[in-house]
Amino acid sequence: MTRSRRPPAKRPRASEAPDGPTATEPATRLPRRRTVLVDLAIMIGAFAAASGGAELAGAANLGTALSFGQIAFALAAFYVFMRR
């Protein structure tokens, strides 16, 4: 007894591919320039918030407050890099 095999499904050629979003490219993808600006805003915002918070919490001097800002910037940069 022999089984009948279906032929493999035909893949569309590149010229026949649909122009819409695919599984690898979501429909809600932001333009590249905008995502870079959002990433920069996250990192700079973290720096400013941590520096300001340290200053308001009574840091000994501005250098100490900026050190906390630098740590927050590094953590935010790590977040931005790992998110992609």
TORFI-539863 format. One line per 5 residues: number of its first residue (from 1); their letters; for each residue x, y, z of N, C-alpha, C. Coordinates in Angstrom, 2 decimals. Atoms other than C-alpha are relative to their C-alpha. Layout:
BEGIN
NUM> A> X Y Z X Y Z X Y Z | ... .
END
This chain:
BEGIN
1> MTRSR> 0.84 -1.16 0.00 0.00 0.00 0.00 0.90 1.24 0.00 | -0.81 -1.20 0.08 1.47 3.31 -0.98 -0.83 1.21 0.41 | 0.68 -1.24 -0.41 0.65 6.65 0.47 0.26 1.06 -1.05 | -0.22 -1.10 0.93 0.16 9.64 -1.71 0.57 1.18 0.79 | -0.63 -1.15 -0.66 2.43 12.54 -0.78 -0.43 1.27 -0.70 .
6> RPPAK> 0.29 -1.31 0.58 1.46 16.11 -1.26 1.28 0.66 -0.43 | -1.21 -0.74 0.38 3.91 18.22 -3.16 0.25 1.12 1.01 | -0.28 -1.07 -0.97 5.70 20.81 -1.01 -0.70 1.29 -0.42 | 0.69 -1.27 0.27 3.95 24.15 -0.70 0.93 0.94 -0.75 | -0.79 -0.91 0.81 5.10 26.67 -3.23 0.15 1.33 0.72 .
11> RPRAS> -0.25 -1.29 -0.63 6.75 29.73 -1.71 -0.07 1.10 -1.04 | 0.03 -1.09 0.98 6.10 33.08 -3.36 1.40 0.54 -0.25 | -1.29 -0.61 0.32 9.02 34.64 -5.15 0.07 1.38 0.61 | -0.18 -1.33 -0.58 10.48 37.92 -3.93 -0.85 1.02 -0.72 | 0.81 -0.96 0.76 8.67 39.74 -6.72 -1.48 -0.17 0.27 .
16> EAPDG> 1.39 0.27 -0.29 5.39 38.11 -5.68 -0.36 0.22 1.47 | 0.22 -0.14 -1.43 5.80 38.78 -1.95 -0.90 1.20 0.28 | 0.86 -1.13 -0.33 3.18 41.01 -0.33 0.82 1.17 0.54 | -0.70 -1.19 -0.46 4.20 44.57 0.47 -0.26 0.32 1.46 | 0.37 -0.30 -1.39 2.61 44.58 3.94 1.01 -0.55 0.98 .
21> PTATE> -0.92 0.48 -1.03 4.28 43.72 7.25 0.04 -1.53 0.01 | -0.18 1.44 -0.08 5.65 40.22 7.69 0.18 -0.41 1.45 | -0.18 0.48 -1.37 6.26 38.06 10.73 1.25 0.57 0.63 | -1.24 -0.54 -0.55 9.75 39.51 11.10 -0.04 1.51 0.17 | 0.11 -1.45 -0.08 8.61 43.12 10.77 -1.40 0.37 0.47 .
26> PATRL> 1.33 -0.32 -0.50 5.72 44.17 13.01 -0.58 1.26 -0.65 | 0.68 -1.11 0.66 3.15 46.62 11.69 0.18 1.31 0.77 | -0.10 -1.21 -0.81 3.70 49.07 14.57 1.44 0.46 0.18 | -1.41 -0.37 -0.11 7.42 49.55 13.98 0.17 1.50 -0.22 | -0.24 -1.43 0.11 8.55 53.13 14.57 1.14 0.26 -0.99 .
31> PRRRT> -1.13 -0.35 0.86 10.83 54.92 12.13 1.30 -0.03 0.80 | -1.27 0.19 -0.69 14.50 54.36 12.97 0.44 1.26 0.73 | -0.42 -1.25 -0.63 15.18 58.03 13.73 -0.76 0.23 1.31 | 0.80 -0.21 -1.20 12.36 58.14 16.24 0.42 -0.94 1.13 | -0.42 0.93 -1.06 13.53 55.03 18.10 1.33 0.43 0.61 .
36> VLVDL> -1.27 -0.48 -0.53 17.03 56.50 18.42 -0.25 1.17 0.95 | 0.32 -1.14 -0.87 15.56 59.70 19.87 -0.64 -0.46 1.31 | 0.63 0.54 -1.23 13.45 57.71 22.33 1.06 -0.63 0.89 | -1.07 0.62 -0.78 16.50 55.70 23.41 0.88 1.05 0.68 | -0.79 -1.09 -0.59 18.52 58.89 23.95 -0.76 0.69 1.12 .
41> AIMIG> 0.81 -0.64 -1.04 15.66 60.43 25.91 -0.05 -0.84 1.26 | 0.00 0.89 -1.17 15.54 57.38 28.20 1.30 0.14 0.77 | -1.30 -0.04 -0.67 19.27 57.54 28.92 0.27 1.37 0.63 | -0.23 -1.34 -0.54 19.48 61.32 29.37 -0.97 0.30 1.14 | 0.98 -0.18 -1.08 16.31 61.33 31.46 0.41 -0.72 1.27 .
46> AFAAA> -0.48 0.73 -1.18 17.76 58.68 33.76 1.14 0.75 0.66 | -1.12 -0.77 -0.55 20.93 60.75 34.17 -0.51 1.22 0.78 | 0.51 -1.21 -0.64 19.00 63.93 34.97 -0.80 -0.32 1.26 | 0.83 0.35 -1.16 16.54 62.23 37.33 0.87 -0.47 1.17 | -0.86 0.50 -1.09 19.26 60.44 39.31 0.87 1.11 0.57 .
51> SGGAE> -0.82 -1.12 -0.50 21.47 63.54 39.51 -0.84 0.95 0.84 | 0.89 -0.89 -0.76 18.57 65.72 40.61 -0.47 -0.63 1.30 | 0.43 0.69 -1.23 17.36 63.11 43.09 1.10 -0.07 1.03 | -1.12 0.03 -0.95 20.80 62.77 44.62 0.26 1.37 0.59 | -0.21 -1.37 -0.50 21.14 66.54 44.88 -1.07 0.38 1.02 .
56> LAGAA> 1.09 -0.29 -0.94 17.74 66.84 46.56 0.11 -0.84 1.27 | -0.15 0.87 -1.17 18.58 63.95 48.88 1.15 0.44 0.90 | -1.05 -0.54 -0.86 21.54 65.93 50.17 1.39 -0.51 -0.33 | -1.35 0.42 0.38 24.58 64.83 48.20 1.00 1.05 0.49 | -1.02 -0.89 -0.58 27.79 66.32 49.62 0.38 1.12 -0.96 .
61> NLGTA> -0.32 -1.03 0.99 28.57 68.17 46.38 -0.55 -0.43 -1.36 | 0.54 0.28 1.32 27.63 68.29 42.70 0.69 -1.20 -0.64 | -0.72 1.14 0.56 30.31 65.75 41.77 -0.58 -1.33 0.47 | 0.61 1.22 -0.53 28.73 63.14 44.02 -1.34 -0.25 -0.68 | 1.30 0.14 0.65 25.30 63.81 42.53 0.17 -0.45 -1.45 .
66> LSFGQ> -0.22 0.40 1.39 26.67 63.52 39.00 0.52 -1.43 -0.11 | -0.44 1.40 0.00 28.30 60.21 39.92 -1.20 -0.94 0.02 | 1.23 0.79 -0.01 24.87 58.83 40.75 -0.70 0.09 -1.35 | 0.57 -0.14 1.34 23.64 60.22 37.44 0.71 -0.86 -1.01 | -0.79 0.83 0.92 26.45 58.43 35.64 -0.36 -1.48 0.16 .
71> IAFAL> 0.39 1.40 -0.24 25.50 55.13 37.27 -1.38 -0.26 -0.61 | 1.34 0.17 0.57 21.86 55.64 36.27 0.05 0.00 -1.53 | -0.15 -0.02 1.46 22.92 56.49 32.70 0.51 -1.35 -0.50 | -0.54 1.30 0.41 24.93 53.26 32.49 -1.08 -1.09 0.09 | 1.08 0.98 -0.12 21.96 51.22 33.75 -1.05 0.19 -1.09 .
76> AAFYV> 0.96 -0.26 1.06 19.63 52.93 31.28 0.55 -0.42 -1.36 | -0.63 0.43 1.26 22.09 52.31 28.43 -0.04 -1.52 -0.11 | 0.08 1.46 0.00 22.23 48.63 29.41 -1.42 -0.45 -0.34 | 1.41 0.32 0.30 18.42 48.52 29.36 -0.31 0.20 -1.49 | 0.27 -0.30 1.41 18.29 50.15 25.92 0.69 -1.02 -0.90 .
81> FMRR> -0.72 0.95 0.84 20.93 47.79 24.49 -0.63 -1.39 0.08 | 0.56 1.34 -0.16 19.29 44.65 25.91 -1.41 -0.09 -0.55 | 1.37 0.00 0.51 15.83 45.67 24.78 -0.03 -0.35 -1.49 | -0.03 0.26 1.44 16.87 45.39 21.12 0.43 -1.38 -0.26 .
END
